[in-house]
Amino acid sequence: MAALMRRIRRVDPPPLTAPEPVRCLLCSRPVPPGQLDWHHLVPKLKGGRETAPMHRICHRQVHALFSETELARHYATAPALLAHPEVRAFVDWVSSKPNDFYETVRRPRRRQ
């Protein structure tokens, strides 16, 4: 029995660490599971497949500001979205809110 015990190595379990929180593509804040939306960087109708996590409010704001054609042609990356002044102003505003903050998003007058 002692010989058998010498051959068995004790393996310690890996340390328990919390998984890295999912971060929003737009505002970089952690996204709670109840507020997680997946944004197609290029809309599905335009052939896009790649997705990125976003807060529900950030995702709705992007789609309130831009048509799918505009998203596909000009705003298919995070830096391109953040370069737009209306998106930048929104991100600056929402960054001060709690991670689970949500408010209805209205379309700007130019798209109604």
C-alpha positions as CSV (number, residue, x, y, z in Angstrom):
1,M,0.0,0.0,0.0
2,A,2.8,2.4,0.9
3,A,4.5,1.7,-2.5
4,L,1.2,2.6,-4.3
5,M,0.9,5.9,-2.3
6,R,4.4,6.9,-3.3
7,R,3.5,6.6,-7.0
8,I,0.4,8.7,-6.7
9,R,1.2,12.4,-6.9
10,R,-0.9,14.9,-5.2
11,V,-2.3,17.5,-7.6
12,D,-3.5,20.7,-6.1
13,P,-6.5,22.3,-7.8
14,P,-5.8,25.5,-9.6
15,P,-6.5,28.6,-7.5
16,L,-10.1,29.8,-7.7
17,T,-10.2,33.2,-9.4
18,A,-13.1,35.2,-10.6
19,P,-13.4,35.1,-14.4
20,E,-12.5,38.3,-16.1
21,P,-15.7,40.4,-16.6
22,V,-17.0,40.9,-20.1
23,R,-16.2,44.5,-21.1
24,C,-18.3,46.7,-23.4
25,L,-16.7,47.5,-26.8
26,L,-17.9,51.1,-26.6
27,C,-17.5,52.3,-23.0
28,S,-15.1,49.6,-21.7
29,R,-17.2,49.2,-18.5
30,P,-17.9,45.6,-17.2
31,V,-21.2,44.3,-18.6
32,P,-23.6,42.6,-16.2
33,P,-25.2,39.4,-17.7
34,G,-28.7,41.0,-17.7
35,Q,-27.4,43.9,-19.8
36,L,-25.3,42.0,-22.3
37,D,-26.0,42.5,-26.0
38,W,-23.8,41.2,-28.9
39,H,-23.2,43.8,-31.6
40,H,-22.4,42.7,-35.2
41,L,-19.5,45.0,-36.2
42,V,-20.7,44.7,-39.8
43,P,-24.5,44.2,-39.7
44,K,-25.7,40.7,-40.6
45,L,-27.7,42.0,-43.5
46,K,-24.4,43.3,-45.0
47,G,-22.6,40.0,-44.5
48,G,-21.1,40.6,-41.0
49,R,-20.3,37.7,-38.7
50,E,-18.0,39.1,-36.1
51,T,-19.7,40.2,-32.9
52,A,-18.5,42.2,-29.8
53,P,-20.1,42.5,-26.4
54,M,-21.9,45.8,-25.5
55,H,-24.2,47.1,-22.8
56,R,-27.8,47.2,-24.0
57,I,-27.9,51.0,-23.7
58,C,-24.6,51.4,-25.7
59,H,-25.9,49.0,-28.4
60,R,-29.2,50.7,-28.8
61,Q,-27.5,54.1,-29.0
62,V,-25.3,52.9,-31.9
63,H,-28.3,51.7,-33.8
64,A,-30.3,54.9,-33.0
65,L,-27.5,57.0,-34.5
66,F,-26.5,55.0,-37.6
67,S,-28.2,53.1,-40.3
68,E,-26.9,49.6,-41.1
69,T,-25.3,50.9,-44.3
70,E,-23.4,53.6,-42.3
71,L,-22.3,51.0,-39.8
72,A,-21.0,48.7,-42.5
73,R,-19.2,51.4,-44.6
74,H,-17.8,53.7,-41.9
75,Y,-18.2,52.4,-38.4
76,A,-17.2,48.7,-38.4
77,T,-14.6,49.1,-35.7
78,A,-14.6,50.5,-32.1
79,P,-12.1,53.3,-33.0
80,A,-14.3,54.4,-35.9
81,L,-17.4,54.5,-33.7
82,L,-15.5,56.4,-30.9
83,A,-14.3,59.0,-33.4
84,H,-17.8,60.1,-34.1
85,P,-18.6,63.2,-31.9
86,E,-22.2,62.0,-30.9
87,V,-20.9,58.6,-29.9
88,R,-18.0,60.2,-27.9
89,A,-20.4,62.5,-26.1
90,F,-22.6,59.5,-25.2
91,V,-19.7,57.4,-24.0
92,D,-18.5,60.3,-21.8
93,W,-22.0,60.6,-20.3
94,V,-22.7,56.9,-19.8
95,S,-19.2,56.2,-18.3
96,S,-20.3,58.0,-15.1
97,K,-23.4,55.7,-14.7
98,P,-23.5,52.3,-12.8
99,N,-22.8,49.2,-14.9
100,D,-26.4,48.1,-14.9
101,F,-27.8,51.5,-15.8
102,Y,-30.4,51.5,-18.6
103,E,-32.6,54.2,-20.0
104,T,-34.7,54.3,-23.2
105,V,-32.8,55.6,-26.2
106,R,-34.5,58.0,-28.6
107,R,-33.5,58.5,-32.2
108,P,-32.1,61.9,-33.1
109,R,-34.4,64.1,-35.1
110,R,-32.4,63.6,-38.3
111,R,-33.3,59.9,-38.4
112,Q,-37.0,60.0,-37.5
